[in-house]
Amino acid sequence: MNLKDSTTSIVLGVMVFSLITISSIQQDVFADMMGMSLTAKAAEGSDTILVRGQTSSQVTDLTLTVISPDGFNRLAVAQLTPDSEGNYSTEFKISPLWKQNGFYTITGMQSVNKNSLYTMQVEVEVINGMAMETMTTESNLVTGLLMPKESQIFTGFTLRANAMEGSTIIGITGQSDRTNLDVILKVIAPNGNVVSVSQITPNLDGKFAKDITTGGPLWTQDGDYTVSAHQGDLADHNASIVVGIIDGVVIPEFGAIAALILAVAIISIIAVSAKSRLSIMPRY
C-alpha cells in the first residue's frame, strides 16, 4: 500500500463512527457485600419478636410483613430504611389479632421499580399468643469477597451516544446508581426547539438504553443536535451529548485529536498528489 492509500484509509477510518461519552461522576468500587439476610429472634413466652438483618442495597427501603399461619391475614407491616452499612432492625408485638397457633411467616423484601431485588422469609412459632424460643435466619449475603468487575457497585451517571455516519438511528445508552428514578431524554435542535422527549426506567443494575430516530419534519435543520439526560432533581445526574445532523442523517463528530489526524491526512494526500504530478512531468 502506498502513502496515498494509507492516508486515505486514515481519513475513512476516522469517519466511520461517531461515538461520544460523557460521565458526570463515575468510580469503580469493589463491593465487599452482596445479598441480604433476615433474622427473627424471640425468647420463650415473650410477646415481642426482634427482626433484624443486613442488605447490600442501602439506598432502597425494605418492607417487612407478618402473615398468619393460614396465609390469609397480614397482621403487621413495617417499612425500614437501612443505615449506611446496610443494617436494619425492628420489633413486632404479638397482639390479640395473632389468634392462631402455629408458624407465622415474616417476609423481608426490597424492590426497585416494582421488581423484586431481594426476598427473604423466616418463621416464628406462636402458641396461645406467646412466642416459642426462636433464633432463625435466612441469608444469601456474601461478604468479605473481592467481587468480579461485573458485580462492582456502580456510582454516578453516564451517557453515551453511538451512531454510524449516514445512519438515521442514534443509540443512547447510560447507567445510573439511582434505579428508583426515571431518566428523561430530550433532543434539542440547533434552533433550540425540542424535537424528541423520552422517559426511560433504568434496569435493576442502573443501565438504560433508547434508540432515537432522526429525520422527519422536526429534523430539517442542519447542525448540532443536543441530546440531554437528567434524572430527577439530582445536580450530578445530568449529562448532554452533541450529535451532528445533515439532511436528517448523522455526520461524524471530530474531536481535537480526530481533527488533527484528519488535517494531517489531507495535507499528506495533497503532498503525495503534488509529488506524483511533478514526477510525471516531462523534462527538457
C-alpha positions in Angstrom: 0.0 0.0 0.0 1.4 3.4 -1.0 1.4 6.5 1.1 -1.6 7.9 -0.6 -3.7 4.8 0.1 -2.5 4.8 3.7 -3.6 8.3 4.4 -6.9 7.8 2.6 -7.5 4.8 4.9 -6.8 7.0 7.9 -9.4 9.5 6.7 -12.0 6.8 6.1 -11.3 5.2 9.5 -11.8 8.5 11.3 -15.2 9.0 9.5 -16.7 5.5 10.2 -18.2 6.0 13.6 -19.4 8.9 15.8 -19.0 7.8 19.4 -19.2 10.3 22.3 -19.2 9.6 26.0 -19.9 11.9 29.0 -19.7 10.9 32.7 -20.8 13.2 35.5 -19.4 11.1 38.3 -18.1 7.6 38.0 -15.9 5.4 40.0 -15.3 1.7 40.3 -15.8 0.4 43.8 -15.1 -3.2 44.8 -18.2 -4.5 46.6 -17.5 -6.2 50.0 -21.0 -7.3 50.4 -23.8 -8.7 48.1 -27.2 -10.0 49.0 -29.5 -9.8 52.1 -30.0 -11.5 55.4 -33.1 -11.7 57.7 -33.1 -12.9 61.3 -36.0 -13.4 63.7 -35.3 -13.8 67.5 -37.8 -14.3 70.4 -37.5 -15.6 73.9 -39.7 -18.4 75.2 -43.1 -16.9 76.3 -42.2 -13.4 75.0 -44.7 -11.2 73.3 -42.0 -9.5 71.3 -40.2 -10.7 68.1 -37.0 -8.9 67.2 -36.3 -8.8 63.4 -33.0 -7.6 62.1 -30.7 -8.1 59.2 -28.4 -6.6 56.6 -28.6 -5.8 52.9 -26.1 -4.7 50.3 -28.6 -2.2 48.9 -28.5 0.7 51.3 -30.4 3.1 49.1 -33.6 1.0 48.8 -36.2 0.8 51.6 -37.1 -2.6 52.9 -40.7 -3.8 53.7 -41.4 -6.4 56.4 -44.7 -8.2 56.6 -46.1 -10.8 59.1 -48.6 -13.3 57.7 -50.8 -15.6 59.8 -50.3 -19.4 59.7 -53.2 -20.0 57.4 -51.6 -17.5 54.9 -54.7 -15.3 54.6 -54.1 -12.5 57.1 -51.5 -9.8 57.0 -51.1 -8.9 60.7 -48.2 -6.4 60.6 -46.2 -4.3 58.2 -43.1 -2.2 58.7 -41.1 -0.2 56.2 -37.4 0.3 57.1 -34.5 2.3 55.7 -31.2 0.5 56.1 -28.3 2.5 57.6 -25.1 3.4 55.8 -23.8 -0.1 56.4 -27.0 -1.8 55.3 -28.2 -2.8 58.8 -31.9 -2.7 59.8 -34.0 -3.8 62.7 -37.4 -3.6 64.3 -39.7 -5.3 66.7 -43.2 -6.8 66.3 -45.5 -7.1 69.2 -47.8 -10.1 69.4 -51.3 -8.7 69.7 -54.7 -10.3 70.2 -55.0 -10.4 66.4 -52.5 -13.3 66.5 -55.2 -15.8 67.4 -54.0 -18.8 65.5 -51.5 -21.2 66.9 -48.7 -22.1 64.5 -45.9 -20.7 62.5 -46.1 -17.0 61.5 -44.2 -16.0 58.3 -42.1 -12.9 58.4 -41.1 -11.7 54.9 -38.5 -9.1 54.1 -38.5 -7.6 50.6 -36.6 -5.0 48.7 -38.0 -3.9 45.4 -36.8 -1.5 42.7 -39.4 -0.1 40.2 -41.8 -2.9 41.3 -39.2 -5.5 40.6 -38.1 -7.7 43.5 -34.4 -7.2 44.4 -34.1 -9.4 47.5 -36.8 -11.5 49.3 -36.2 -13.4 52.5 -38.6 -15.4 54.8 -38.3 -16.7 58.3 -40.9 -18.3 60.6 -41.7 -17.8 64.3 -44.0 -20.2 66.2 -46.6 -18.6 68.4 -48.8 -20.6 70.8 -51.6 -19.0 72.8 -50.4 -15.5 72.0 -46.8 -16.2 73.1 -43.7 -16.8 71.1 -41.8 -20.0 71.3 -38.0 -19.6 71.7 -36.8 -18.7 68.2 -33.5 -17.8 66.5 -33.8 -18.3 62.8 -32.0 -16.7 59.8 -32.3 -16.8 56.1 -29.5 -15.3 54.1 -27.8 -15.1 50.7 -25.4 -12.4 51.9 -21.8 -12.7 50.7 -19.3 -10.6 52.5 -15.5 -10.1 52.5 -15.1 -11.0 48.8 -13.4 -9.1 46.1 -16.3 -9.2 43.6 -15.6 -9.6 39.9 -15.9 -6.5 37.7 -19.4 -7.2 36.5 -20.5 -7.2 40.2 -18.9 -4.0 41.2 -21.1 -1.3 42.6 -21.5 1.5 40.1 -21.8 5.1 41.4 -22.6 8.1 39.3 -24.3 8.8 36.0 -23.0 8.2 32.4 -24.4 8.9 29.0 -23.2 7.6 25.6 -24.4 8.1 22.0 -23.4 5.7 19.3 -24.2 6.3 15.6 -22.8 5.3 12.3 -22.2 8.0 9.7 -25.2 8.3 7.4 -27.5 6.5 9.8 -30.9 7.7 11.0 -30.6 5.9 14.3 -28.8 7.3 17.3 -28.3 4.7 20.0 -28.3 6.2 23.5 -27.0 4.1 26.5 -26.1 5.0 30.0 -26.0 3.9 33.6 -27.1 5.5 36.9 -26.6 4.5 40.6 -30.2 5.6 41.2 -32.6 2.9 39.9 -35.8 4.3 41.5 -35.9 7.4 39.3 -36.7 7.6 35.6 -34.3 9.2 33.2 -35.7 11.9 30.9 -34.1 12.2 27.5 -34.5 15.4 25.4 -33.2 16.1 21.9 -32.9 19.9 21.1 -32.4 21.2 17.6 -29.9 23.8 16.6 -32.6 26.5 16.8 -33.5 25.5 20.4 -36.7 23.6 19.6 -37.3 20.3 21.4 -37.7 17.6 18.8 -37.9 14.5 21.0 -38.7 13.6 24.6 -38.4 10.1 26.1 -38.8 8.7 29.6 -36.7 5.6 30.5 -36.8 3.4 33.5 -33.3 2.0 34.4 -32.9 -1.7 34.9 -32.0 -3.2 38.3 -28.3 -2.6 37.5 -29.0 1.0 36.6 -28.4 0.6 32.9 -30.8 2.3 30.4 -31.0 2.5 26.6 -33.0 4.2 23.9 -32.8 4.4 20.1 -33.6 7.8 18.7 -34.7 8.0 15.0 -33.7 11.1 13.1 -35.4 12.6 10.0 -38.9 13.9 9.5 -40.3 17.5 9.7 -38.7 18.2 13.1 -35.1 17.3 11.9 -34.9 19.6 8.9 -32.2 21.9 10.3 -28.6 21.0 9.6 -26.2 21.4 12.6 -25.6 20.1 16.1 -28.5 18.5 17.9 -28.1 18.2 21.7 -29.2 15.0 23.5 -29.6 15.8 27.2 -30.4 13.4 30.0 -31.4 14.1 33.6 -32.7 12.1 36.5 -34.9 13.9 38.9 -33.5 17.0 40.6 -30.1 15.4 41.2 -27.5 18.0 40.3 -24.8 15.4 39.4 -27.2 13.1 37.5 -27.4 15.0 34.2 -25.4 15.0 31.0 -25.6 16.0 27.4 -24.1 15.0 24.1 -23.9 16.8 20.8 -24.6 14.9 17.5 -24.2 16.4 14.1 -27.1 16.0 11.7 -27.2 17.0 8.0 -30.1 16.2 5.7 -31.7 14.2 8.5 -28.8 11.7 8.9 -25.8 11.5 11.3 -22.5 13.0 10.4 -19.2 12.2 12.3 -18.2 14.3 15.3 -14.5 15.1 15.3 -12.7 15.9 18.5 -9.4 17.8 18.6 -7.3 14.6 18.0 -9.5 13.4 15.3 -9.5 16.7 13.6 -5.7 16.8 13.8 -5.4 13.3 12.3 -7.8 14.4 9.5 -5.8 17.6 8.8 -2.5 15.6 8.6 -4.1 13.0 6.4 -5.5 15.7 4.0 -2.1 17.5 3.9 -0.3 14.2 3.2 -2.7 13.4 0.4 -2.1 16.8 -1.2 1.6 16.4 -0.8 1.6 12.9 -2.4 -0.6 14.1 -5.2 1.6 17.1 -5.9 4.7 14.9 -5.9 3.0 12.4 -8.2 2.1 15.2 -10.7 5.7 16.5 -10.6 7.2 13.1 -11.2 5.3 12.6 -14.5 6.0 16.0 -15.9 8.4 15.7 -19.0 11.9 17.0 -18.6 13.5 19.2 -21.1 
